[in-house]
Amino acid sequence: MKTSTTSHNKKWIQILVIALWLLLWQGAYYAVGEDLLLVSPFSALRRVIELAVSGAFWHIVFGSVARILLGFFLGLLLGTVIAAATARSQALYAFFSLPMSIIKATPVASFVILALVWIRGANLSVFIAFLMVLPLIWSNVHEGIMQIDEKLLEMATVYRLPRSAILKNITVPSVLPYFLSAAKVGLGFSWKAGIAGEVIAIPAAAIGTQLYNAKVYLETTDLFAWTAVIILLSVLLEKLMIHGINTLAKRLNRLAEQEVRK
């Protein structure tokens, strides 16, 4: 009962905080008094609704989301594979650690400009999203593998457990928290970097292109509306990712418990 009440109170606090910031935004709009510089929240909301009822809007949104998620999942896959390899070999770790550090330190804009030489605008957001999540997944998964309890591995060797059993019951449960943490953070990085790449590359049917056009043609309402769309999509994707991750974690835990019972 207490937990339910606390959760209810948190929701109301969140609603009040959002309402307060909207009031501050509206107050700033009145203070500025110039739609070219700052639009009201109601104008931005009205424009979002106008965009949402058009077919072109969903085509643009789907295109950006699909490309950025493709890059994100490619980064998850390759980052995990490289982490598994570098955990087994010090030479491979030394080989990959340098480019991973460079990727982390280099600004997104630099990668976008360099990549434009070889990659068409439509695929650039895939590459940028992939590049942003790759070192994050690699470093976290590598660390998770290195933190596996050696005593558990020795026990598995003594009892001559097959590699599949070791992977399912020791390696995956040990590494999963590191992987999930990196995936949650990496999704946000990939989304923001992918949109930034679209703003520079200006591909057809992309959210970043709409932001660029709004800036060029001084459509401030469109600029705020598309920014609101980006934020809403970011929140939605994060919620879906967390739900998917929690579902996967619960499923893996059930499989591990069933294996132990056997």
Secondary structure by P-SEA (a helix, b strand, c coil): caaaaaaaaaaaaaaaaaaaaaaaaaaaaaaaccccccccaaaaaaaaaaaaacaaaaaaaaaaaaaaaaaaaaaaaaaaaaaaaaaacaaaaaaaaaaaaaaaaccaaaaaaaacccccccaaaaaaaaaaaaaaaaaaaaaaaaaccaaaaaaaaaacccaaaaaaccccccaaaaaaaaaaaaaaaaaaaaaaaaaaacccccaaaaaaaaaaacaaaaaaaaaaaaaaaaaaaaaaaaaaaaaaaaaaaaaaaaaaac
